Amino acid sequence: MRYRLDSFKNEKGLQWRLECVDGHSEVLGESMPLTGTQPWSVLALKFVVPDEGCPVQRLALVSPTERLHDHLYEGTLWFDDVAIRTMEDET
């Protein structure tokens, strides 16, 4: 995906997280925390879905902390061209 940050203020930022949702919420991958100012850039997250035990996955933009006082944000962020591709697509 492509992303842009414009004075996006929060000490911990936000991050993309991909996880299994079949009861044990195994995290398959996480992006770096997004915060600050960044011109249009590419963000890629590589992950492997297990052959068994993970029939459903969830991709979500989340706070890396559960503390409520870290969930206050200021500024703007944009995402564009979000795509999920298999490794075969990369060759």
Rosetta blueprint (number, residue, H / E / L):
1 M L
2 R E
3 Y E
4 R E
5 L E
6 D E
7 S E
8 F E
9 K E
10 N L
11 E L
12 K L
13 G L
14 L E
15 Q E
16 W E
17 R E
18 L E
19 E E
20 C E
21 V L
22 D L
23 G L
24 H L
25 S L
26 E L
27 V E
28 L E
29 G E
30 E E
31 S L
32 M L
33 P L
34 L E
35 T L
36 G E
37 T E
38 Q E
39 P E
40 W E
41 S E
42 V E
43 L L
44 A L
45 L L
46 K L
47 F L
48 V L
49 V L
50 P L
51 D L
52 E L
53 G L
54 C L
55 P L
56 V L
57 Q E
58 R E
59 L E
60 A E
61 L E
62 V E
63 S L
64 P L
65 T L
66 E L
67 R L
68 L H
69 H H
70 D H
71 H L
72 L L
73 Y L
74 E E
75 G E
76 T E
77 L E
78 W E
79 F E
80 D E
81 D L
82 V L
83 A L
84 I L
85 R L
86 T L
87 M H
88 E H
89 D H
90 E H
91 T L
